[in-house]
Amino acid sequence: MSVSAIETKKVQVQEIAEKFQSAASVVVVDYRGLTVAQVTELRKQLREAGVEFKVYKNTLTRRATEIAGVDAINEFLTGPNAVAFSNEDVVAPAKIINEFAKKNEALEIKAGIIEGNVSSADDVKALAELPSREGLLSMLLSVLQAPVRNFALATKAVAEQKEEQGA
């Protein structure tokens, strides 16, 4: 192997490590058995959600996870893997991949990294079942509005009662 090939691999490992470090979440899948059309469709759905979907050699990925401090995921890096990286939305890759896997049994979720913590396939699937960020925010907003709404109704009732007493 020439010096330039080794340097190229070092650069690749560093780039992969940076993806692991900056990702809000990562999902590792086994894509064996998917057709080219299915992989293309999955890539399209992930790309539209701002998720990067890459296939790397396991040896390079393992070195990168060691640099990134998430090498506990290495036990899942066997066979052909693809890795989905999301820098913004923690839930998006899990949700998209989980939905895709329900329709395409050949796609298997192997593991994930959720906000820096290595997670099992079951954890990734549980994350996928959570409401979206927007859904959670609307739930929070309705919870926060309830006391204000109740206070407004109580104030209105008191005011109406005082009007009746004054009349």
C-alpha positions as CSV (number, residue, x, y, z in Angstrom):
1,M,0.0,0.0,0.0
2,S,1.4,3.3,-1.0
3,V,1.8,6.3,1.4
4,S,-1.0,8.2,-0.4
5,A,-3.4,5.3,0.1
6,I,-2.7,5.3,3.8
7,E,-3.1,9.1,4.0
8,T,-6.4,8.9,2.1
9,K,-7.7,6.3,4.6
10,K,-6.6,8.5,7.5
11,V,-8.5,11.5,6.0
12,Q,-11.6,9.2,5.4
13,V,-11.5,8.0,9.0
14,Q,-11.2,11.5,10.3
15,E,-14.2,12.6,8.2
16,I,-16.3,9.7,9.4
17,A,-15.3,10.4,13.0
18,E,-16.4,14.1,12.6
19,K,-19.8,12.9,11.3
20,F,-20.2,10.7,14.4
21,Q,-19.2,13.5,16.7
22,S,-21.5,16.1,15.2
23,A,-24.5,13.9,14.7
24,A,-27.6,14.3,16.9
25,S,-28.4,10.7,16.1
26,V,-27.0,7.9,14.0
27,V,-28.7,4.7,12.9
28,V,-26.8,1.6,11.6
29,V,-28.7,-0.7,9.3
30,D,-28.1,-3.9,7.4
31,Y,-29.5,-3.2,3.9
32,R,-28.8,-6.7,2.3
33,G,-31.7,-7.9,0.3
34,L,-32.9,-4.4,-0.7
35,T,-33.1,-3.7,-4.4
36,V,-31.3,-0.7,-5.9
37,A,-34.7,1.0,-6.3
38,Q,-35.5,0.5,-2.7
39,V,-32.2,1.8,-1.5
40,T,-32.6,4.8,-3.8
41,E,-36.1,5.5,-2.4
42,L,-34.8,5.2,1.2
43,R,-31.9,7.6,0.4
44,K,-34.4,10.1,-1.1
45,Q,-36.6,10.0,2.0
46,L,-33.6,10.5,4.3
47,R,-32.1,13.3,2.1
48,E,-35.4,15.2,2.2
49,A,-35.3,15.1,6.0
50,G,-31.7,16.3,6.0
51,V,-30.2,12.9,6.9
52,E,-27.0,11.7,5.3
53,F,-27.0,8.0,4.4
54,K,-23.6,6.4,3.7
55,V,-21.9,3.1,3.2
56,Y,-18.4,2.8,4.6
57,K,-15.9,-0.1,5.1
58,N,-16.3,-1.5,8.6
59,T,-12.6,-1.2,9.3
60,L,-12.7,2.6,8.6
61,T,-16.0,3.0,10.5
62,R,-14.5,1.2,13.6
63,R,-11.5,3.4,13.6
64,A,-13.7,6.5,13.3
65,T,-16.0,5.4,16.2
66,E,-12.9,4.9,18.4
67,I,-11.8,8.5,17.6
68,A,-15.4,9.8,18.3
69,G,-15.6,7.8,21.5
70,V,-18.6,5.7,20.5
71,D,-16.8,2.5,19.8
72,A,-19.4,0.5,21.8
73,I,-21.3,0.4,18.5
74,N,-18.5,-1.6,16.9
75,E,-20.0,-4.9,17.9
76,F,-22.8,-4.2,15.4
77,L,-20.5,-3.3,12.6
78,T,-20.4,-6.7,10.9
79,G,-21.4,-7.4,7.3
80,P,-22.6,-4.8,4.9
81,N,-23.8,-1.7,6.8
82,A,-25.2,1.7,5.9
83,V,-25.1,4.5,8.4
84,A,-27.6,7.4,8.6
85,F,-26.4,10.6,10.2
86,S,-28.7,13.4,11.4
87,N,-27.2,16.6,12.7
88,E,-30.5,18.4,13.5
89,D,-33.4,16.1,14.1
90,V,-32.7,13.3,16.6
91,V,-35.9,11.4,15.7
92,A,-35.9,11.7,11.8
93,P,-33.5,8.9,10.8
94,A,-35.1,6.4,13.3
95,K,-38.6,7.3,12.2
96,I,-37.9,7.2,8.4
97,I,-35.8,4.0,8.6
98,N,-38.3,2.3,11.0
99,E,-41.3,3.1,8.7
100,F,-39.3,1.9,5.7
101,A,-38.3,-1.4,7.5
102,K,-42.0,-2.1,8.2
103,K,-42.7,-2.1,4.4
104,N,-39.4,-3.6,3.4
105,E,-38.4,-6.5,5.7
106,A,-35.0,-6.8,4.1
107,L,-33.9,-3.6,5.9
108,E,-32.8,-4.4,9.5
109,I,-32.0,-1.8,12.1
110,K,-28.9,-3.0,14.0
111,A,-28.1,-0.2,16.4
112,G,-27.9,3.6,16.8
113,I,-26.3,6.4,18.7
114,I,-28.8,8.8,20.2
115,E,-27.2,12.1,21.5
116,G,-23.9,10.4,22.0
117,N,-25.2,7.2,23.6
118,V,-25.0,3.8,21.8
119,S,-28.5,2.4,21.7
120,S,-29.9,-1.0,20.7
121,A,-32.2,-1.6,17.8
122,D,-35.1,-1.7,20.2
123,D,-34.2,1.8,21.5
124,V,-34.0,3.1,18.0
125,K,-37.4,1.7,17.2
126,A,-38.8,3.2,20.5
127,L,-37.4,6.6,19.5
128,A,-39.1,6.2,16.0
129,E,-42.5,5.7,17.7
130,L,-42.2,9.0,19.6
131,P,-44.1,12.0,18.2
132,S,-42.2,14.4,16.0
133,R,-40.5,17.5,17.5
134,E,-43.5,19.5,16.2
135,G,-45.9,17.1,17.8
136,L,-44.1,17.2,21.1
137,L,-44.1,21.0,21.0
138,S,-47.8,21.2,20.3
139,M,-48.4,18.8,23.2
140,L,-46.3,21.0,25.5
141,L,-48.0,24.2,24.3
142,S,-51.5,22.7,25.0
143,V,-50.3,21.7,28.5
144,L,-48.9,25.2,29.1
145,Q,-52.1,26.9,27.8
146,A,-54.4,24.8,30.0
147,P,-53.7,26.7,33.3
148,V,-54.0,30.1,31.5
149,R,-57.3,29.0,29.9
150,N,-58.6,27.8,33.2
151,F,-57.5,31.0,34.9
152,A,-59.2,33.1,32.2
153,L,-62.5,31.1,32.6
154,A,-62.4,31.4,36.4
155,T,-61.8,35.2,36.1
156,K,-64.6,35.5,33.6
157,A,-66.9,33.5,35.9
158,V,-66.0,35.7,39.0
159,A,-66.6,38.8,36.9
160,E,-70.0,37.6,35.7
161,Q,-70.9,36.5,39.3
162,K,-70.0,40.0,40.6
163,E,-72.1,41.6,37.8
164,E,-75.1,39.5,38.8
165,Q,-74.6,40.4,42.5
166,G,-74.2,44.1,41.7
167,A,-77.3,44.2,39.5
